[in-house]
Amino acid sequence: MMTPPLAPLVGGADATRHALAWTHTARFLTTASRLDQLPAHELPEIAFVGRSNAGKSTAINTLAQQRQLAYASKTPGRTQHINLFEVGPKDAPQTYWADLPGYGYAAVAKTAKARWQEVMADYLRVRRNLSCVVQMVDSRHGFTELDRQLLEFVAPRLANGEVRLLVLLTKADKLNRKESTDALRKAQAVLAALSTEASDIRITLFSSLKRQGVGEVAEILHQWVATTPPPLAAPDHDAAP
């Protein structure tokens, strides 16, 4: 079984600047508490997922080079809806970013948590525009049981090449060189176990504080959007029962 590749895209400084200029165009579009409230369109969607304390909103803001694009609360678990952002020219957007509710924060009421996680699960399972999942994993702790469950949940769509996966090992500034190497090695082993030969899987260390990995992530997402075909025609199954 092959280990998911770590190699960054090769394109030089110009490619990085171009990709970062592209992510900087991100702007809020709408928020939805149910799938049937999301707009119908033919553009690829990139879903950002992660545990409530993995730094998801901060990573989105860093990638977009905007302070308050995604709401980064001091209290984990505050995102209760799917927040959608447009990326690309205003008159011709090229993709949407979907900021999904964080998972695993114990202080959230059980009924609310169950509702958020059901919406998130339905989105990942049936949203036909979904082309990429960006999963935030705290580099200090690696894949938790909940992180692994999410991987298993999206594995069928990864296996058939319908969805790509980019894992960001966040808060990498907290690690020294040896710890960083160990974190990458352990995360690679988890991803290799997915057995998704047909899918494109990437992984990188990421730090919003030090801006580590920001350019690489922007390039990866920009290239993936540029090479994503339109979603297959399908019945209207995005509104999960």
HELIX and SHEET records of a PDB file:
HELIX    1   1 GLY A   12  THR A   23  1                                  12    
HELIX    2   2 LEU A   35  GLN A   37  5                                   3    
HELIX    3   3 LYS A   56  ALA A   64  1                                   9    
HELIX    4   4 LYS A  110  VAL A  126  1                                  17    
HELIX    5   5 GLU A  145  ALA A  159  1                                  15    
HELIX    6   6 ALA A  172  LYS A  174  5                                   3    
HELIX    7   7 ARG A  177  ALA A  192  1                                  16    
HELIX    8   8 VAL A  214  ALA A  226  1                                  13    
SHEET    1   A 7 ARG A  27  ALA A  32  0                                        
SHEET    2   A 7 ILE A  82  VAL A  87 -1                                        
SHEET    3   A 7 THR A  95  ASP A  99 -1                                        
SHEET    4   A 7 GLU A  45  GLY A  50  1                                        
SHEET    5   A 7 LEU A 130  ASP A 138  1                                        
SHEET    6   A 7 ARG A 164  THR A 170  1                                        
SHEET    7   A 7 ILE A 201  LEU A 205  1                                        
END                                                                             
